[in-house]
């Protein structure tokens, strides 16, 4: 039994599980914020544009001879709108995170080492430069017109 709990503890304390747990908690709070945004800000604006019709109140009543069946498609539409806003917000956050990761990855790579030919040519150039410095200056010609 101790082995079982030890394995569970190792599993639960892994970084990925903890990250996921934090994501679920933050996601739940974020969902409440978006739901409030939709129900308290966006839906009243849509209601104003559609002539004071509340989207969440839209429904169809089906008469079946007994108790009527109410299809509350307005609440469904509001839930779909909540989902779309949450999905779009998560997309923007992931896009921003990916942008930062790309900047880290795009750090300039060190220049490649010179090829053997380049090394040899550099050595030849340097040797020739030394020889030119060692040579005495040629005598100056005298101007015959003087």
N, C-alpha and C positions, 0 to 999 in steps of 0.2 A: 504494500500500500504506500509506503514511503517513496518507493521508486516512482510510482504513478504521480504523486504530488510533486516530486522533484522535476519530472519530465514536464508536467503542466506548468510549473513555475518557470522553467527554462523557455518553454514555448511562449508564455504570456509576457515575459520580459524581453523578448527579442525586439529589436528596433522596429521592424515592420509592423508588428502587432501593436506596439505602443503608438506608432504614427497613425495607424488605422483608427485606433480608439480615439485619439485626439481629433482626427478628421471627422469621425462620426459626431462627436460632441459639438465641434465648431459648425459642422454642417447642419445639425439640428437647430442651433441658435441662428445660423444664417437663414435657414428656411423660415423661421418665425419672422425675421426682419423682412424677407421678401414677401411673405404672406401679408404682413401689415402694409407694405408698400402697395401691393396690388389692391387689397380691400379698402385701404384708407386713402389712397392717393390716385391710383390709376382708374379704378372702377368708378369713383365719383366723377372723374373727368369724362369717362366714356358715357356715363349716365347723363351728364350734362349735354354731351354732343348728340346723344340719341333721344333727346326729349324727355329726360328724367326717368328713363327706363333703367331699372337696376338689373344688371346682367344676372346676378345671383337669384333674382326672383322669377326668371323666365322658366316656364314649365308647360307641359302639355298634360291634360287630364284625359285619361281614357275611361269611357263609361263601359262597364262590363256587365251591367244588370245588377250586380251586387255592390260591393264597395268600389269606388272609383280608384284607378291606378294613376298615380302622379309621376310623370317622368320629369325630374328636375334637371333639365339639360343646362340651365343657366349656371348651376353650381359646378357642373362638369366643365363648362367653358371657363369658369373662373379658375378651377383647379388646373386646367390645361395651360392657362395664361401664367399661373404661378410656376408651373413646371418650366415653361419656355423661358421665363425670366431667370429662374435659378440656373437652368442649363446654359443660358447665354452668359450669365455672370461667371460661372465656373469656367466656361470656355475662355473668357477674357483673362481670368486669373492664371490659368494654365498657359495661355499664350504669353503672358508677361513673364512667368517663371521660365518658360523655354527660351525667351529672348535673353534673359540673364545668363542662362546656361550656355547659350551659343556664344555670348561674348567671352565667357571664360575659356571655351574650347577654341575660339578663334585667335588665341594669343599667337603672335608671330613665332613661327618655328625658326630655330637657329639656321643661319645660312649653311648650305652643304659644304663639306670639306672640298678644297680644290682638288681637281683631278691630278694624276701623275704628270701629265703634260704641262699643266699650269704651274706645278711646283718646279719642274725642270726649267721652264721658260723664265720663271721668276729668278731662279738661281743664276741662269745665264745672263739675264739683264743686270743683276747685281754685280756679277763678276766683270761685265763690260764697263759698268759705271766706275768700278774701282780702277780698272786699267786706264780709263780716260783721265782720272784724277792723278794718276802716278806719272803719266807722260809729261815731259817738259813742254812748255809752250813753244810753238814754232817761232823762229826768228821773224821779226817784223821786216817787211820789205820797205826799202827806202824809196821814197817817191822821186823819180828822176827829174821831174819838172821843178823841183825846188832848187 
